[in-house]
Amino acid sequence: MLLLRTDDGVICYSRTGRTVTSHWMNLAVPAMALPPGTVLERSGHLAGGH
């Protein structure tokens, strides 16, 4: 995932380039504290709780 802090907010993109911000609000909201222009990249595996 790529997280981009813009002047107006935060945009999260999937590896395929789709905008997925609404699925990652738990990351997007705290990222508003980052300075505009910040770009974060993260690759990882999400495991479901069973």
N, C-alpha and C positions, 0 to 999 in steps of 0.2 A: 504494500500500500504506500501511496505517496500522499503526504499531508502538506498542503500549501496554505500558509497564512497570508492572506491578501490584505489590502487596505480596508476592505469592507467586511471581511469575515474569514472563514476557513473552508477549504474545499478538500475533500478526501477522494482520491482516485484509486481504483483497483489496478491490478497488474495489467489488465486488458484496456485500461484507459477510461472505464466507465466511472461516472461520478457516483460515489457511494456514501456521501456525507451523512445522509439521513439514517444509514445503517450503523454509523460510528459516532453518534452524538456524544457517547461517553469519552471519546477522544477529542472531538471537534470543540466542545464547549471549553474544556480547560486550555486548549490550544489558542483560544482567543487572547490569553495572557502573553503569548509570544509576540515578538516584534514583527510588523509587516515585512514580508519578503523572506521569512523563514520557510525552509523546505525540509521536511523530515521524511526519510524513507525507511520502511520497515518490512522485512520479510519474516514470515513465521507461520506457525501451525496453530490453529485453534482447535481445541478439543472440547467436545460436548461433555457435560456432566451427566454420568449415568449412575 
